[in-house]
Amino acid sequence: MEFITTKISGLYLIKPKILGDGRGKFVKTFHAQSFEEHGLKYNFQESYYSTSQKDVLRGMHFQTPPHDHEKMVYVNAGAILDVVVDIRKNSSTYGQYVSQTLSEENGYIFYMPKGCAHGFLAIEDNTNVTYMQTSMYAPNNDGGINPHSFGFDWGITNPTTSERDLTFPDFKDFDTPFVG
């Protein structure tokens, strides 16, 4: 596994080794010793997956303290344009974002620190995204910011987005509880 730092402190792009032959492929998505060597927390408490059709936009989501979490995201089938925005008010990259295509083909993984909002645009039909989190889902700490409010160009004019995601506050109006 190759761990690549990004401009957002604590956000890593992980490139796993992909082994393939005539039967298909084999991808290692997690290796405890590698995570330890990079100082990453990996006491995952829950794992989810979502399935989306092309042009579905999900995000920008997070959980607030004390139920905030580190998160690991990868794609089992299809492809996404994955976006992470730093919402830690004392961070030197507050309000900045990193985007990357994560796909079944490239096997890339994002590892996110606490204090980041996450979202993605499915760029293929039947895209399956896996999420692993270091805290349990806490409905009272579930939050988000409007995915169209922090300056990122999703490259699409009419994505399929939940009403809930569109009711989240705009980034400029969001009072972050994350210190960073």
C-alpha positions as CSV (number, residue, x, y, z in Angstrom):
1,M,0.0,0.0,0.0
2,E,1.2,3.5,-0.9
3,F,0.1,6.3,1.5
4,I,0.0,9.7,-0.2
5,T,-0.3,12.9,1.8
6,T,-2.7,15.6,0.5
7,K,-2.9,19.3,1.2
8,I,-5.4,18.6,4.0
9,S,-3.6,17.4,7.1
10,G,-4.5,13.9,8.0
11,L,-6.2,13.1,4.7
12,Y,-4.5,10.3,2.8
13,L,-5.0,8.9,-0.6
14,I,-4.1,5.2,-0.3
15,K,-3.1,3.2,-3.4
16,P,-3.3,-0.5,-2.7
17,K,-1.5,-3.2,-4.6
18,I,-4.0,-4.8,-7.1
19,L,-3.3,-8.4,-8.1
20,G,-5.1,-9.8,-11.1
21,D,-5.3,-12.7,-13.4
22,G,-7.8,-14.4,-15.7
23,R,-10.1,-15.0,-12.7
24,G,-10.4,-11.4,-11.7
25,K,-8.6,-9.3,-9.1
26,F,-7.6,-9.2,-5.5
27,V,-7.3,-5.9,-3.6
28,K,-6.1,-5.4,0.0
29,T,-8.1,-2.5,1.4
30,F,-6.7,-2.5,4.9
31,H,-3.5,-3.5,6.6
32,A,-3.1,-2.7,10.3
33,Q,0.7,-2.5,10.4
34,S,0.7,0.0,7.5
35,F,-1.9,2.1,9.2
36,E,0.2,2.1,12.4
37,E,3.3,3.1,10.5
38,H,1.5,6.2,9.3
39,G,0.0,7.0,12.7
40,L,-3.6,6.4,11.4
41,K,-6.4,5.4,13.7
42,Y,-8.2,2.2,12.6
43,N,-10.4,1.0,15.4
44,F,-13.3,0.8,12.9
45,Q,-16.7,0.6,14.7
46,E,-19.1,0.4,11.7
47,S,-19.0,-0.3,8.0
48,Y,-21.6,0.7,5.4
49,Y,-22.0,0.6,1.7
50,S,-24.2,2.6,-0.7
51,T,-25.2,1.8,-4.2
52,S,-25.8,4.8,-6.6
53,Q,-26.7,5.4,-10.2
54,K,-24.7,7.7,-12.4
55,D,-25.1,11.4,-11.5
56,V,-26.2,10.8,-7.9
57,L,-24.6,13.3,-5.6
58,R,-24.3,12.4,-1.9
59,G,-22.9,14.8,0.7
60,M,-21.3,16.7,2.3
61,H,-21.6,14.6,5.5
62,F,-19.9,14.3,8.9
63,Q,-20.6,13.6,12.5
64,T,-20.0,16.2,15.2
65,P,-18.1,15.7,18.4
66,P,-18.1,13.7,20.6
67,H,-19.2,11.1,17.9
68,D,-16.9,12.4,15.1
69,H,-14.8,9.9,13.4
70,E,-12.0,9.0,11.0
71,K,-13.4,7.5,7.9
72,M,-12.1,5.2,5.1
73,V,-13.9,5.1,1.8
74,Y,-13.3,3.0,-1.3
75,V,-15.3,1.7,-4.3
76,N,-16.1,-1.9,-4.9
77,A,-17.9,-1.4,-8.2
78,G,-18.2,1.6,-10.6
79,A,-16.6,4.9,-10.0
80,I,-17.0,8.2,-8.0
81,L,-15.7,11.7,-7.9
82,D,-14.9,11.8,-4.2
83,V,-14.6,15.1,-2.4
84,V,-13.3,16.0,1.1
85,V,-13.5,19.5,2.6
86,D,-11.7,20.6,5.7
87,I,-14.1,22.1,8.2
88,R,-11.7,22.4,11.2
89,K,-11.8,26.2,12.0
90,N,-8.2,26.5,13.1
91,S,-6.8,24.4,10.3
92,S,-4.5,26.1,7.7
93,T,-6.6,24.5,5.0
94,Y,-10.1,25.4,6.5
95,G,-12.6,25.5,3.7
96,Q,-10.3,23.9,1.1
97,Y,-11.1,20.6,-0.6
98,V,-9.4,17.7,-2.2
99,S,-11.1,15.6,-4.9
100,Q,-10.1,12.3,-6.5
101,T,-11.7,9.7,-8.7
102,L,-12.0,6.4,-6.7
103,S,-13.0,3.4,-8.8
104,E,-13.2,-0.3,-8.9
105,E,-10.5,-0.1,-11.6
106,N,-7.9,2.0,-9.7
107,G,-8.7,0.7,-6.2
108,Y,-7.9,4.0,-4.6
109,I,-8.9,4.6,-1.0
110,F,-9.5,7.9,0.9
111,Y,-8.6,8.0,4.7
112,M,-10.2,11.1,6.3
113,P,-9.4,12.6,9.7
114,K,-12.0,14.0,12.1
115,G,-13.3,17.4,11.1
116,C,-13.8,16.8,7.4
117,A,-17.0,16.7,5.4
118,H,-17.3,14.0,2.7
119,G,-19.3,13.6,-0.4
120,F,-19.2,12.1,-3.9
121,L,-20.7,12.1,-7.3
122,A,-21.3,8.7,-8.9
123,I,-19.9,8.7,-12.4
124,E,-21.1,5.2,-13.4
125,D,-24.3,3.3,-12.9
126,N,-24.5,0.7,-10.1
127,T,-21.6,2.2,-8.2
128,N,-21.0,0.6,-4.8
129,V,-19.1,2.6,-2.2
130,T,-17.9,1.2,1.1
131,Y,-17.4,3.4,4.2
132,M,-15.6,2.4,7.4
133,Q,-15.9,4.6,10.5
134,T,-14.2,4.8,13.9
135,S,-17.4,5.7,15.7
136,M,-20.9,4.5,15.7
137,Y,-23.7,6.4,13.9
138,A,-25.2,8.9,16.3
139,P,-28.4,10.5,14.8
140,N,-28.1,13.6,17.0
141,N,-24.6,14.3,15.7
142,D,-25.3,13.7,12.1
143,G,-24.6,16.8,10.0
144,G,-23.6,18.2,6.7
145,I,-23.1,21.3,4.5
146,N,-24.8,22.0,1.2
147,P,-22.8,20.2,-1.5
148,H,-23.1,23.3,-3.8
149,S,-21.9,25.9,-1.3
150,F,-18.1,25.5,-0.9
151,G,-16.8,26.3,-4.4
152,F,-16.4,22.9,-5.8
153,D,-17.5,22.3,-9.5
154,W,-19.1,18.9,-9.6
155,G,-19.1,19.1,-13.4
156,I,-22.8,18.4,-13.8
157,T,-25.7,20.8,-13.9
158,N,-28.5,18.6,-12.5
159,P,-27.3,15.8,-10.2
160,T,-29.8,13.6,-8.3
161,T,-29.4,14.8,-4.7
162,S,-31.5,14.1,-1.6
163,E,-33.7,16.9,-0.3
164,R,-32.0,16.4,3.1
165,D,-28.5,17.2,1.6
166,L,-29.9,20.4,0.0
167,T,-31.3,21.6,3.3
168,F,-27.9,21.6,5.0
169,P,-26.5,25.1,5.6
170,D,-24.2,26.7,3.1
171,F,-20.5,26.6,4.0
172,K,-20.5,30.4,4.7
173,D,-23.3,30.0,7.2
174,F,-22.0,26.8,8.9
175,D,-20.8,27.3,12.5
176,T,-18.3,24.4,12.8
177,P,-17.8,22.6,16.0
178,F,-14.4,21.2,14.8
179,V,-11.4,23.0,16.1
180,G,-8.5,21.3,14.3
